[in-house]
């Protein structure tokens, strides 16, 4: 089983959320393969760099680098782009297009073989409809 960790999960991990840390530890000891996408990395790094406190930025950077030692990172490739285009056209027809970044994340994860996305952004990813959503 492959889970994609969304930005909200990685952000909570960087900020030291013990519940998220416990989930990560449990998954590491199971058959779940943990991945994220370059878009998640991008979103998270922007958030880290915008932190006003220098020490907090350093801690978050260190925690992110530590997490990426066990979490694989998907690139955004043509198969994901094509999947995102197809899904966005369907969502436009329903009058409810998705935010591009969330759509790119979901499409990259789906194209990479993930079965679920772990996020606090449940409503938007459920509406995109490409993956099972696991709330954290």
C-alpha positions as CSV (number, residue, x, y, z in Angstrom):
1,X,0.0,0.0,0.0
2,X,1.3,3.5,-0.9
3,X,0.2,6.7,0.9
4,X,0.9,10.2,-0.3
5,X,1.6,12.6,2.5
6,X,0.0,16.0,1.7
7,X,1.5,19.3,2.7
8,X,-0.8,19.5,5.8
9,X,0.7,16.3,7.2
10,X,4.2,17.3,6.5
11,X,3.6,20.8,8.0
12,X,2.3,19.2,11.2
13,X,5.3,16.9,11.3
14,X,7.7,19.9,10.9
15,X,5.9,21.7,13.7
16,X,6.4,18.7,16.0
17,X,2.7,17.5,16.2
18,X,3.0,14.3,18.3
19,X,-0.1,12.7,16.7
20,X,1.4,13.0,13.3
21,X,4.7,11.7,14.5
22,X,3.0,8.7,16.0
23,X,1.2,8.0,12.7
24,X,4.5,8.2,10.8
25,X,6.1,5.8,13.2
26,X,3.3,3.3,13.0
27,X,3.4,3.4,9.2
28,X,7.1,3.0,9.1
29,X,6.6,-0.3,11.0
30,X,3.9,-1.5,8.6
31,X,3.6,-2.4,4.9
32,X,2.6,1.2,4.0
33,X,5.1,3.0,1.7
34,X,5.1,6.7,2.4
35,X,5.6,9.2,-0.4
36,X,4.9,12.8,-1.2
37,X,5.2,15.0,-4.3
38,X,7.4,17.8,-5.5
39,X,4.4,20.1,-5.2
40,X,4.0,19.2,-1.5
41,X,7.7,19.9,-1.0
42,X,7.3,23.3,-2.8
43,X,4.3,24.3,-0.7
44,X,5.9,23.3,2.5
45,X,9.2,25.0,1.8
46,X,7.4,28.3,1.0
47,X,5.7,27.9,4.4
48,X,8.9,27.3,6.2
49,X,10.8,30.2,4.5
50,X,7.9,32.5,5.5
51,X,8.3,31.7,9.2
52,X,9.4,34.8,11.0
53,X,11.4,33.1,13.7
54,X,14.8,32.0,12.4
55,X,15.2,29.1,14.8
56,X,11.7,27.8,14.0
57,X,12.7,27.8,10.3
58,X,15.9,25.9,11.0
59,X,14.0,23.3,13.1
60,X,11.3,22.9,10.4
61,X,14.0,22.5,7.7
62,X,15.8,19.8,9.7
63,X,12.6,17.9,10.4
64,X,11.6,18.0,6.7
65,X,15.0,16.7,5.7
66,X,14.8,13.9,8.3
67,X,11.3,13.0,7.0
68,X,12.5,12.9,3.4
69,X,15.0,10.2,4.4
70,X,12.1,7.8,4.7
71,X,9.5,9.4,2.5
72,X,9.9,9.2,-1.3
73,X,9.2,12.2,-3.5
74,X,7.2,11.9,-6.8
75,X,8.1,14.3,-9.7
76,X,5.3,15.8,-11.7
77,X,5.5,13.9,-15.0
78,X,3.5,13.8,-18.2
79,X,1.2,11.0,-17.1
80,X,0.2,13.0,-14.0
81,X,-0.3,16.1,-16.2
82,X,-2.6,14.2,-18.5
83,X,-4.6,12.7,-15.6
84,X,-4.9,16.2,-14.0
85,X,-6.1,17.7,-17.4
86,X,-8.7,14.9,-17.7
87,X,-10.0,15.3,-14.2
88,X,-10.0,19.2,-14.3
89,X,-12.1,19.1,-17.5
90,X,-14.6,16.8,-15.7
91,X,-14.7,19.1,-12.7
92,X,-15.2,22.2,-14.9
93,X,-18.2,20.5,-16.5
94,X,-19.6,20.1,-13.0
95,X,-18.9,23.8,-12.4
96,X,-16.5,23.0,-9.6
97,X,-12.8,23.1,-10.8
98,X,-10.1,22.2,-8.3
99,X,-7.2,24.3,-7.1
100,X,-4.3,23.5,-9.5
101,X,-1.8,22.6,-6.8
102,X,-4.2,20.1,-5.1
103,X,-5.1,18.6,-8.5
104,X,-1.4,18.3,-9.4
105,X,-0.7,16.6,-6.1
106,X,-3.5,14.1,-6.4
107,X,-2.7,13.4,-10.0
108,X,1.1,12.8,-9.3
109,X,0.2,10.5,-6.4
110,X,-2.3,8.6,-8.5
111,X,0.0,8.3,-11.4
112,X,2.7,7.1,-9.0
113,X,0.5,4.3,-7.7
114,X,-0.7,5.7,-4.4
115,X,-4.0,4.4,-3.1
116,X,-4.6,7.3,-0.6
117,X,-3.6,10.8,0.3
118,X,-3.1,11.7,4.0
119,X,-4.4,15.3,4.6
120,X,-6.4,17.7,6.7
121,X,-7.7,19.1,3.4
122,X,-10.3,16.3,3.2
123,X,-13.1,18.2,1.4
124,X,-11.0,19.4,-1.6
125,X,-9.3,16.0,-2.2
126,X,-12.5,14.1,-1.9
127,X,-14.0,16.4,-4.5
128,X,-11.0,15.8,-6.8
129,X,-11.9,12.1,-6.4
130,X,-8.6,10.5,-7.6
131,X,-7.6,8.9,-4.3
132,X,-9.0,7.6,-1.1
133,X,-8.6,10.4,1.6
134,X,-7.2,9.6,5.0
135,X,-7.7,12.4,7.5
136,X,-5.1,13.2,10.0
